[in-house]
């Protein structure tokens, strides 16, 4: 028990070898320039609803995409890319050598043949082009900010869950397919990898030597078979089975995160004890085989993660509320207000407009900020599960059962009932709004934002699964509420996917503001450097 936990703890606390900065030129930016770039990133990210751990990778993607619009060759843009990331404070408090940018050039260069190969793919060209961008951006982030501990925890969870998995023979998939499905699902559940990151992870499983500066033969091979590789990776990532397994693993992933943090705490305690022993003081050490020691570390880590969850939850709600409020304000000014003036001959009916502006963010705040966590009971479950992991025992919270989805003979009847319920709910809300003097445009916007807000709110609310091991069953009223809410949430999910593709505000920032802003920042940075040099000559 203790040996395996100690090994994982060492892997989690092992930091990548630090570059020797001595004698190397560091990326230097002025405070005004960095502040301007960081403020831009914050404003832009507020308008683009994304998970926080994806922001740097998304910034890399935008930068690379802008470089490609200016030139098809990426072989020498590494230093500029690093400089832009430093400007926007994506490396807070770190000294970054210019050499890191030079080290990125071979990685960037190997993707040029892939982009050229994508140009000849006809209708699939845009999809494959975006696929390559996703893989490239992810590899760059993994290069500039490697996380060996994260990968070690993924490997550990994959190994433990694999041993406790029960796959229905009716699924009719090979053992290799099961392993790949489980690996992708663990990545999605444990470290919240999105499709872009998974594309890189699956590609490097197929081609391990692609990481870093790949040789010319491998680059040619990928370029030649790019279409087949693209389809194989996408088929695996977007498999309904992969999605189903990742959802089953969400609560289990929270246990492994807490376990990882508990082991890091114990490893640091042991390292501190050894350091004291070297100074001649009495060593206390850590008894890795003592269940009480593990229980205590798990309780501390879970308490800290619960606290961080609440902070992150509030921050996410605030970001999403701001996104909704700003979007709703702009749409109200552009559409609702002019229509109201036209319909009522210059008169504005204030309360429908006010409700439409204030209701969505207030509803979102109410849904998101009323999440509860049963801390005492949850801590006991976490401790039980970690003890089971320690002695290689099974536990209900660790056992993964994947069954074949059997089509119900009543599916058509259920679909018809769902359709009627969907129409009835939206028609009922629309009629109520009409009776309250809402015009057609106001009703349409209210239903649109009600769907989006409910979806975002429920998704935020469901994030409690990341730290709660067992679900709380709904009572009678909760079940009725869920039934009435499902059509609205499903509509919001569909709208969210469509809206993210036509986010005019993000388009405005990325194509109208960002490029001129970065040119201005580079000019100011150059001018400040010029003045500094002149000052040193005095």
DRENVEX-562452 format. One record per residue (C-alpha): x, y, z negated; residue number from 1; chain. Coordinates in Angstrom, 1 decimal. Layout:
X	Y	Z	NUM	A
...
This chain:
0.0	0.0	0.0	1	A
2.5	2.6	-1.2	2	A
4.9	2.0	1.7	3	A
2.4	2.7	4.4	4	A
1.0	5.8	2.6	5	A
4.6	7.0	2.0	6	A
5.5	6.5	5.7	7	A
2.4	8.5	6.8	8	A
3.2	11.2	4.2	9	A
6.7	11.6	5.6	10	A
5.4	11.8	9.2	11	A
2.9	14.4	8.2	12	A
5.5	16.6	6.4	13	A
8.2	16.2	9.0	14	A
8.7	19.4	10.9	15	A
10.0	19.6	14.5	16	A
13.7	20.4	14.7	17	A
14.1	24.1	14.5	18	A
15.9	25.8	17.3	19	A
19.2	27.4	16.5	20	A
18.5	31.1	17.0	21	A
22.0	32.2	16.2	22	A
23.4	34.1	19.2	23	A
20.2	33.8	21.1	24	A
18.1	36.7	22.3	25	A
14.7	36.9	20.5	26	A
11.4	38.1	21.9	27	A
11.0	41.6	20.5	28	A
7.8	43.6	20.7	29	A
6.9	47.0	19.4	30	A
4.2	47.4	16.8	31	A
1.8	49.6	18.9	32	A
2.0	47.2	21.9	33	A
1.5	44.1	19.8	34	A
-1.4	45.8	17.9	35	A
-3.1	46.7	21.2	36	A
-2.7	43.2	22.6	37	A
-3.9	41.6	19.4	38	A
-7.0	43.8	19.2	39	A
-7.9	43.0	22.8	40	A
-7.6	39.3	22.1	41	A
-9.9	39.6	19.0	42	A
-12.6	41.5	20.9	43	A
-12.4	39.1	23.8	44	A
-12.6	36.0	21.6	45	A
-15.6	37.5	19.8	46	A
-17.5	37.5	23.1	47	A
-16.4	34.0	24.0	48	A
-17.7	31.4	21.5	49	A
-14.8	29.0	21.1	50	A
-13.4	27.0	18.2	51	A
-10.5	28.8	16.5	52	A
-7.9	26.0	17.1	53	A
-8.5	26.4	20.9	54	A
-7.9	30.1	21.1	55	A
-4.1	30.0	21.8	56	A
-4.5	27.2	24.4	57	A
-7.3	29.2	26.1	58	A
-5.0	32.3	26.1	59	A
-2.3	30.3	27.8	60	A
-4.9	29.1	30.4	61	A
-5.9	32.7	31.2	62	A
-2.4	33.9	31.5	63	A
-1.4	31.0	33.8	64	A
-4.5	31.6	35.9	65	A
-3.6	35.3	36.3	66	A
-0.1	34.4	37.4	67	A
-1.4	32.0	40.0	68	A
-3.6	34.7	41.4	69	A
-0.5	36.8	41.9	70	A
1.8	34.1	43.2	71	A
1.5	30.4	44.0	72	A
4.9	29.6	42.4	73	A
5.2	29.3	38.7	74	A
8.9	28.4	38.5	75	A
10.1	31.5	36.7	76	A
7.2	32.9	34.7	77	A
8.0	31.1	31.4	78	A
9.6	34.1	29.6	79	A
6.7	36.4	30.6	80	A
4.2	33.9	29.3	81	A
6.0	33.6	26.0	82	A
6.2	37.4	25.8	83	A
2.5	37.8	26.3	84	A
1.7	35.2	23.6	85	A
4.0	37.1	21.2	86	A
2.3	40.4	22.1	87	A
-1.1	38.9	21.1	88	A
0.3	37.5	17.8	89	A
-0.2	33.9	18.7	90	A
3.0	33.2	16.8	91	A
2.4	35.1	13.6	92	A
5.5	35.6	11.5	93	A
7.8	33.5	13.8	94	A
11.0	34.5	15.5	95	A
10.7	33.2	19.1	96	A
13.8	32.9	21.2	97	A
13.7	34.0	24.9	98	A
15.2	30.5	25.7	99	A
11.8	29.0	24.9	100	A
10.4	30.7	27.9	101	A
13.2	29.4	30.1	102	A
12.5	25.9	28.8	103	A
9.0	26.2	30.1	104	A
10.0	26.9	33.7	105	A
10.7	23.2	34.6	106	A
7.3	22.3	33.1	107	A
5.5	25.0	35.0	108	A
7.3	24.2	38.3	109	A
6.3	20.5	38.4	110	A
2.6	21.6	38.6	111	A
3.1	23.5	41.8	112	A
2.9	20.4	44.1	113	A
-0.3	19.4	42.2	114	A
-1.9	22.7	42.9	115	A
-1.0	22.4	46.6	116	A
-2.4	18.9	46.7	117	A
-5.7	20.2	45.2	118	A
-6.0	22.7	48.0	119	A
-6.7	19.9	50.5	120	A
-9.5	18.2	48.5	121	A
-12.5	20.0	50.1	122	A
-15.5	20.2	47.9	123	A
-13.6	18.8	44.9	124	A
-10.9	21.5	45.2	125	A
-12.2	23.8	42.4	126	A
-12.9	21.0	39.9	127	A
-9.4	19.5	40.5	128	A
-7.8	22.9	40.4	129	A
-9.3	23.6	37.0	130	A
-8.4	20.1	35.8	131	A
-4.7	20.8	36.6	132	A
-4.9	24.1	34.8	133	A
-6.3	22.4	31.7	134	A
-3.5	19.8	31.7	135	A
-0.9	22.5	32.3	136	A
-2.1	24.8	29.5	137	A
-2.3	22.0	27.1	138	A
1.2	20.8	27.8	139	A
2.6	24.3	27.3	140	A
0.9	24.6	24.0	141	A
2.2	21.2	22.9	142	A
5.6	22.4	23.9	143	A
5.6	25.7	22.2	144	A
3.8	24.5	19.1	145	A
4.3	20.8	18.6	146	A
2.3	19.1	15.8	147	A
3.9	15.7	15.1	148	A
1.9	15.3	11.8	149	A
-1.3	15.7	13.7	150	A
-0.4	12.9	16.2	151	A
0.8	10.7	13.3	152	A
-2.6	11.0	11.6	153	A
-4.4	10.3	14.9	154	A
-2.4	7.1	15.3	155	A
-3.1	6.1	11.7	156	A
-6.8	6.6	12.0	157	A
-6.9	4.8	15.3	158	A
-5.1	1.8	13.9	159	A
-7.3	1.6	10.7	160	A
-10.6	2.1	12.6	161	A
-9.6	-0.4	15.3	162	A
-9.2	-3.1	12.6	163	A
-12.7	-2.3	11.2	164	A
-14.5	-2.0	14.6	165	A
-17.3	-4.3	15.7	166	A
-18.1	-4.0	19.4	167	A
-21.2	-5.6	20.8	168	A
-20.3	-8.2	23.5	169	A
-23.1	-6.8	25.5	170	A
-21.1	-3.7	26.3	171	A
-19.1	-5.8	28.8	172	A
-15.8	-3.8	28.6	173	A
-12.3	-5.0	28.5	174	A
-10.1	-4.8	25.4	175	A
-7.9	-2.2	27.1	176	A
-11.0	0.0	27.8	177	A
-12.2	-0.4	24.2	178	A
-8.8	0.8	22.9	179	A
-8.7	3.8	25.3	180	A
-12.3	4.7	24.4	181	A
-11.5	4.5	20.7	182	A
-8.3	6.6	21.1	183	A
-10.2	9.4	22.9	184	A
-13.0	9.3	20.4	185	A
-10.6	9.5	17.4	186	A
-8.9	12.5	19.1	187	A
-12.2	14.2	19.6	188	A
-13.5	13.5	16.1	189	A
-10.3	14.0	14.1	190	A
-8.5	17.0	15.7	191	A
-11.5	18.3	17.7	192	A
-9.8	18.0	21.0	193	A
-11.9	19.4	23.8	194	A
-12.1	18.1	27.4	195	A
-9.0	20.1	28.5	196	A
-6.8	18.6	25.7	197	A
-8.2	15.1	26.3	198	A
-7.3	15.4	30.0	199	A
-3.7	15.9	29.1	200	A
-3.7	13.2	26.4	201	A
-5.2	10.5	28.8	202	A
-2.9	11.5	31.7	203	A
0.1	11.1	29.5	204	A
-1.2	7.7	28.3	205	A
-1.2	6.6	32.0	206	A
2.1	8.4	32.8	207	A
4.2	8.8	29.6	208	A
7.2	10.2	31.5	209	A
5.1	13.1	32.7	210	A
5.8	15.0	29.5	211	A
8.5	17.6	29.9	212	A
10.5	18.1	33.1	213	A
9.3	15.1	35.1	214	A
11.5	13.8	38.0	215	A
10.6	14.5	41.6	216	A
9.5	11.0	42.4	217	A
6.9	11.1	39.6	218	A
5.7	14.5	40.7	219	A
5.3	13.3	44.2	220	A
3.4	10.2	43.0	221	A
0.9	12.2	41.0	222	A
0.5	14.7	43.9	223	A
-0.1	11.8	46.4	224	A
-2.7	10.1	44.2	225	A
-4.1	13.2	42.5	226	A
-7.7	12.5	43.5	227	A
-7.7	8.9	42.1	228	A
-6.0	10.0	38.9	229	A
-8.5	12.9	38.4	230	A
-11.5	10.5	38.8	231	A
-10.0	7.9	36.5	232	A
-9.3	10.4	33.7	233	A
-12.7	12.1	34.0	234	A
-14.6	8.8	34.1	235	A
-13.0	7.8	30.8	236	A
-13.4	11.2	29.0	237	A
-17.0	11.7	30.1	238	A
-18.1	8.2	29.5	239	A
-21.4	8.1	27.5	240	A
-19.8	5.3	25.4	241	A
-16.8	7.6	24.5	242	A
-19.2	10.4	23.5	243	A
-21.2	8.0	21.3	244	A
-18.2	6.6	19.5	245	A
-16.8	10.0	18.8	246	A
-20.1	11.0	17.2	247	A
-20.0	7.9	15.0	248	A
-16.5	8.8	13.9	249	A
-17.2	12.4	12.9	250	A
-17.8	11.7	9.2	251	A
-15.0	9.2	9.0	252	A
-12.6	11.8	10.5	253	A
-13.2	14.1	7.5	254	A
-12.0	11.3	5.2	255	A
-8.8	10.9	7.1	256	A
-8.2	14.7	7.1	257	A
-8.5	14.8	3.4	258	A
-6.3	11.7	3.0	259	A
-3.6	13.4	5.1	260	A
-3.7	16.5	3.0	261	A
-3.6	14.4	-0.2	262	A
-0.5	12.5	1.0	263	A
1.2	15.7	2.0	264	A
0.6	17.0	-1.6	265	A
2.0	13.8	-3.1	266	A
5.0	13.8	-0.7	267	A
5.9	17.4	-1.7	268	A
5.5	16.4	-5.4	269	A
7.9	13.5	-4.9	270	A
10.4	15.6	-2.9	271	A
10.3	18.3	-5.7	272	A
10.9	15.6	-8.3	273	A
14.0	14.3	-6.4	274	A
15.3	17.8	-6.0	275	A
15.1	18.3	-9.8	276	A
16.8	15.0	-10.3	277	A
19.8	16.1	-8.2	278	A
20.2	19.0	-10.5	279	A
20.6	16.7	-13.5	280	A
17.0	17.1	-14.8	281	A
14.7	14.2	-15.6	282	A
12.9	12.8	-12.6	283	A
9.2	12.2	-12.9	284	A
8.5	10.8	-9.4	285	A
5.1	9.8	-8.0	286	A
3.6	6.4	-8.5	287	A
2.1	5.8	-5.1	288	A
0.5	2.5	-6.2	289	A
-1.5	4.2	-9.0	290	A
-5.2	4.7	-8.0	291	A
-5.6	7.6	-10.4	292	A
-2.8	9.4	-8.7	293	A
-4.4	9.0	-5.3	294	A
-7.8	9.9	-6.7	295	A
-6.5	13.1	-8.2	296	A
-4.8	14.1	-5.0	297	A
-7.9	13.3	-3.0	298	A
-10.1	15.3	-5.3	299	A
-7.8	18.3	-5.1	300	A
-7.5	18.1	-1.3	301	A
-11.3	17.7	-0.9	302	A
-12.0	20.7	-3.2	303	A
-9.5	22.8	-1.1	304	A
-11.0	21.7	2.2	305	A
-14.5	22.3	0.9	306	A
-13.5	25.9	0.0	307	A
-11.8	26.4	3.4	308	A
-14.9	25.0	5.1	309	A
-17.1	27.6	3.4	310	A
-14.7	30.4	4.4	311	A
-14.5	29.0	8.0	312	A
-18.3	28.6	8.1	313	A
-18.8	32.3	7.1	314	A
-16.2	33.4	9.6	315	A
-17.8	31.3	12.4	316	A
-21.3	32.6	11.5	317	A
-20.0	36.2	11.6	318	A
-18.3	35.7	14.9	319	A
-21.3	34.1	16.4	320	A
-23.7	36.7	15.0	321	A
-21.5	39.5	16.5	322	A
-21.5	37.7	19.8	323	A
-25.3	37.4	19.7	324	A
-25.9	40.9	18.5	325	A
-23.6	42.6	21.1	326	A
-25.0	40.4	23.9	327	A
-28.6	41.1	22.9	328	A
-27.9	44.9	22.5	329	A
-26.4	45.1	26.0	330	A
-29.3	43.1	27.6	331	A
-31.9	45.2	25.8	332	A
-30.4	48.4	27.1	333	A
-30.0	47.0	30.6	334	A
-33.3	45.3	31.0	335	A
-35.8	45.5	28.1	336	A
-35.6	49.2	27.6	337	A
-36.0	50.2	31.3	338	A
-38.9	47.7	31.7	339	A
-40.6	49.1	28.6	340	A
-40.3	52.6	29.9	341	A
-41.7	51.6	33.3	342	A
-44.6	49.6	31.8	343	A
-45.7	52.1	29.3	344	A
-45.0	55.2	31.5	345	A
-42.1	56.6	29.5	346	A
-43.2	55.3	26.1	347	A
-41.1	52.8	24.1	348	A
-42.7	50.2	21.8	349	A
-40.1	49.9	19.2	350	A
-41.0	46.9	17.0	351	A
-40.8	44.3	19.8	352	A
-37.4	45.7	20.9	353	A
-36.2	45.8	17.3	354	A
-37.4	42.2	16.6	355	A
-35.7	41.0	19.7	356	A
-32.4	42.7	18.7	357	A
-32.4	41.8	15.0	358	A
-34.2	38.4	14.9	359	A
-31.6	36.2	16.7	360	A
-28.5	37.2	14.6	361	A
-30.6	37.1	11.3	362	A
-31.9	33.6	12.1	363	A
-28.4	32.4	13.0	364	A
-27.1	33.8	9.7	365	A
-29.9	32.1	7.8	366	A
-29.3	28.7	9.4	367	A
-25.6	28.9	9.1	368	A
-25.2	30.3	5.6	369	A
-27.6	27.9	3.8	370	A
-25.5	24.8	4.2	371	A
-25.1	22.8	1.0	372	A
-22.4	20.4	0.0	373	A
-23.0	17.7	-2.8	374	A
-19.5	18.1	-4.1	375	A
-19.4	15.7	-7.1	376	A
-21.0	12.7	-5.3	377	A
-19.1	13.4	-2.1	378	A
-15.8	13.4	-4.0	379	A
-16.6	10.0	-5.5	380	A
-17.3	8.5	-2.0	381	A
-14.0	10.0	-0.6	382	A
-12.0	8.4	-3.5	383	A
-13.7	5.0	-3.0	384	A
-12.9	5.0	0.8	385	A
-9.3	6.1	0.3	386	A
-8.8	3.3	-2.3	387	A
-10.2	0.9	0.4	388	A
-7.7	2.2	2.9	389	A
-4.9	1.8	0.3	390	A
-5.5	-1.9	-0.2	391	A
-6.6	-2.6	3.4	392	A
-10.2	-3.4	2.4	393	A
-13.3	-2.6	4.2	394	A
-15.9	0.0	3.2	395	A
-19.2	1.0	4.7	396	A
-17.9	4.5	5.5	397	A
-15.0	3.0	7.5	398	A
-16.8	0.2	9.4	399	A
-17.5	1.2	13.0	400	A
-20.3	-0.7	14.7	401	A
-20.9	0.0	18.4	402	A
-24.0	-1.6	19.8	403	A
-25.5	-1.8	23.3	404	A
-28.1	0.9	23.9	405	A
-31.2	-1.1	24.7	406	A
-33.9	0.8	26.7	407	A
-37.1	0.9	24.8	408	A
-40.2	-0.4	26.7	409	A
-42.0	2.7	25.4	410	A
-39.3	5.2	26.8	411	A
-41.7	6.6	29.4	412	A
-44.4	7.1	26.8	413	A
-41.9	8.9	24.5	414	A
-40.6	11.0	27.3	415	A
-44.2	12.1	28.1	416	A
-44.8	13.0	24.4	417	A
-41.6	14.9	24.3	418	A
-42.5	16.8	27.4	419	A
-45.9	17.8	26.0	420	A
-44.3	18.8	22.7	421	A
-41.7	20.9	24.5	422	A
-44.4	22.8	26.5	423	A
-46.7	23.2	23.5	424	A
-44.0	24.7	21.3	425	A
-42.8	27.2	23.8	426	A
-46.3	28.1	25.0	427	A
-47.4	28.6	21.4	428	A
-44.5	30.9	20.7	429	A
-45.1	32.9	23.9	430	A
-48.8	33.3	23.2	431	A
-48.1	34.5	19.6	432	A
-45.6	37.1	21.0	433	A
-48.1	38.2	23.7	434	A
-50.7	38.8	21.0	435	A
-48.0	40.9	19.1	436	A
-47.7	43.2	22.2	437	A
-44.5	41.7	23.6	438	A
-44.2	42.2	27.3	439	A
-43.1	39.5	29.7	440	A
-39.4	40.5	29.7	441	A
-39.3	40.7	25.9	442	A
-41.0	37.3	25.6	443	A
-38.5	35.7	28.0	444	A
-35.5	37.2	26.1	445	A
-37.0	36.1	22.8	446	A
-37.4	32.5	23.9	447	A
-34.0	32.5	25.5	448	A
-32.1	33.8	22.4	449	A
-34.3	31.7	20.1	450	A
-33.1	28.6	21.9	451	A
-29.4	29.6	21.9	452	A
-29.4	30.8	18.3	453	A
-31.1	27.6	17.1	454	A
-28.6	25.5	19.0	455	A
-25.6	27.4	17.7	456	A
-27.0	27.4	14.2	457	A
-27.7	23.7	14.1	458	A
-24.2	23.0	15.6	459	A
-22.7	25.2	12.9	460	A
-24.8	23.5	10.3	461	A
-23.8	20.0	11.5	462	A
-20.2	21.0	10.9	463	A
-20.8	19.9	7.3	464	A
-20.3	16.4	8.6	465	A
-16.6	17.3	8.7	466	A
-16.4	17.2	4.9	467	A
-19.5	15.1	3.8	468	A
-19.0	11.4	4.0	469	A
-22.7	10.3	3.8	470	A
-25.8	11.8	5.4	471	A
-28.7	13.0	3.3	472	A
-32.0	11.5	4.7	473	A
-34.7	13.9	5.5	474	A
-38.0	13.7	3.6	475	A
-41.5	14.0	5.2	476	A
-41.3	17.8	5.8	477	A
-37.7	17.5	7.0	478	A
-38.7	14.9	9.5	479	A
-41.6	17.0	10.8	480	A
-39.3	20.0	11.0	481	A
-36.7	18.0	13.0	482	A
-39.4	16.9	15.5	483	A
-40.5	20.4	16.1	484	A
-36.9	21.7	16.3	485	A
-35.5	19.1	18.7	486	A
-37.0	20.6	21.9	487	A
-35.7	24.1	21.1	488	A
-32.2	22.7	20.2	489	A
-32.1	20.7	23.5	490	A
-33.1	23.7	25.5	491	A
-30.4	25.8	23.7	492	A
-27.8	23.1	24.5	493	A
-28.7	23.2	28.2	494	A
-28.7	27.0	28.2	495	A
-25.4	27.2	26.3	496	A
-23.7	25.1	29.0	497	A
-25.1	27.3	31.8	498	A
-24.5	30.6	30.1	499	A
-20.9	29.8	29.4	500	A
-20.3	29.4	33.1	501	A
-21.8	32.8	33.9	502	A
-20.6	34.9	31.0	503	A
-20.4	38.3	32.7	504	A
-18.8	39.9	29.7	505	A
-15.9	37.4	29.7	506	A
-15.6	37.9	33.5	507	A
-15.4	41.6	32.9	508	A
-12.6	41.2	30.3	509	A
-10.6	38.6	32.3	510	A
-10.7	40.2	35.7	511	A
-11.4	43.9	35.2	512	A
-9.6	44.7	31.9	513	A
-6.9	42.1	31.2	514	A
-4.7	42.5	34.2	515	A
-4.5	46.4	34.0	516	A
-4.1	46.2	30.2	517	A
-1.2	43.8	30.5	518	A
0.5	46.0	33.1	519	A
0.0	49.0	30.8	520	A
1.4	47.1	27.8	521	A
4.4	46.0	29.8	522	A
5.1	49.6	30.9	523	A
4.8	50.9	27.4	524	A
7.0	48.2	26.1	525	A
9.6	49.0	28.7	526	A
9.4	52.7	27.9	527	A
9.9	52.1	24.2	528	A
12.9	49.9	24.9	529	A
14.3	52.6	27.2	530	A
13.9	55.3	24.5	531	A
15.5	52.9	21.9	532	A
18.5	52.4	24.2	533	A
18.9	56.1	24.7	534	A
18.7	56.7	21.0	535	A
21.5	54.1	20.4	536	A
23.7	56.0	22.9	537	A
23.7	59.1	20.9	538	A
